[in-house]
């Protein structure tokens, strides 16, 4: 029973060593006790981290039957085996001694755990792939939690009777559910969500109300289908508005009639469907999409040791890009705590590459220690480990050199873009690698002196920069009006904008403004009318990335710039004069 021992996370995660062959691997494994505060009460939950689990894997948060102990139930139910085989973070919620409470308190408990597991104190997860599960009398808790924060959860499944009437609780639980400590403001909007219920009695009144509620929520139509372990499958209708994207009808409502008891076989059947959903951040909310695995989608994983650390990237070559000519190359970089795998999916740049015919690579950042006693291996561009800065500029140069030696890369058309920390990295490359890149796109991040842990020499070359961020992005936008610019950035980013204007000899008072919803544009052209600096503010968006940014960045910006044979910057074939 040694594997069932519940541990406490160490106060100093910095005491653990990083395996540089697997820098993205969790530093600890096993069962751990964690705590959240819910309406003034301290509630515990169990965290299970399988052996050799890598960060950013999907998270499963489970309200287990009342009276059950977490570690033992994880064993007997098959939850632990599912986490081990599917490589999941598993979080187990136990009821109070009196049982589960259906007035909203325990739903808040589950949603508080949703927020807590993103703290990056002991491990790293993502907001895009967190799923709710309830078993036995815990089923209603999972349903109510998702009712209250539908737009956050990627999927919901349950076993057993729904002990609460969702129709009655839906109204009282609805509304905003502000959760502190997460990068994206939680709106708790009602929207579609994949649901699978294993019911022992389809005629029970609460079960019927739950089924009716989710069918209405997901806009299902027609007669149910059958298959993949489900007795009924209702397909959703598409929802077309600015806050909801339901890709490929993923938000189905599924029902299986049976004992309502969880076991590994039933859990595996459900996960094969539910686990493919992702709740991606975007403007005005989160969008529901199928996960796109890079390798399954045709990308090739490359790994190299660079300065003692194993580094990796995915490279994607569209079938239409043959070896008979050279093609543009776009370097796409994920944000803090993300991975190359996750950003291949989130950015949708591979789809742009397929349509516009260019090569694209998705590198993975080096590691960073965010707190003196905290994790040493949060993936972060230009980070620092044990007091030593990580040479990510050198790694990117090395990667581009490697890719260019094997693939038909046009050296005159190489571009870099990224989100958040990746946006900062793109900006660093615009300053330090102007000999290599023809243009850079910064999404939700630009150079910030306190967030770049290495000093780089700036090149004299002028690299056009596109900066895109959300109007509600608290990491980029200032709440105070700017007297000189038509947009308000935090002081560090504002200073960077001023320096770019001066470096490119632009006039900050000469700005071209227009709107193509949801983006308001501010372009600063040089004397030739060439937009060397463009700022785009995305309506309603917080600190996030949405796929349209990839299309915008390539079509409206990257594709316009290239270098000539002498290395001079050109815009639509015209040489740029500074």
Secondary structure, DSSP 8 states (H G I E B T S, - for coil): -GGG-EEE--S-GGGS---TTSTTB-S--EEEEEEEEETTEEEEEEEEE-TT-BTT--EEEEE--TT--HHHHHHHHSHHHHHHHHT-EEEEE--BTTB--TTTHHHHHHHHHHHHTTS-SSS---STTEEEEEEGGGHHHHHHHHHHTTTT-SEEEEES---S-HHHHHHHH-S----TT-SS---------EEEEEES-TTSHHHHHHHHHHHHHTTEEEEEEEETTEEEEEEE----BTTB-BGGG---EEEEES-----HHHHHHHHHHHTTEEEEEETTEEEEEE---TTTTT-EEEEEEETTEEEEEEEEE-TT--TTS-EEEEEEE--TT--HHHHHHHH-HHHHHHHHT-EEEEE---EE--STTS-S-EE-TT-EETTEE--HHHHHHHHHHHHHHHS-EEEEEEEEEEETHHHHHHHHHHHH-TTT-SEEEEES----GGG--S-----S---EEEEEEETT-TTTB-SS--SSSSS-B-HHHHHHHHHHHHHTT--TT--EEEEETTEEEEEEE-TTS-EEEEEEEETT--S---THHHHHHHHHTGGGEEE-TTS-EEETTEE---
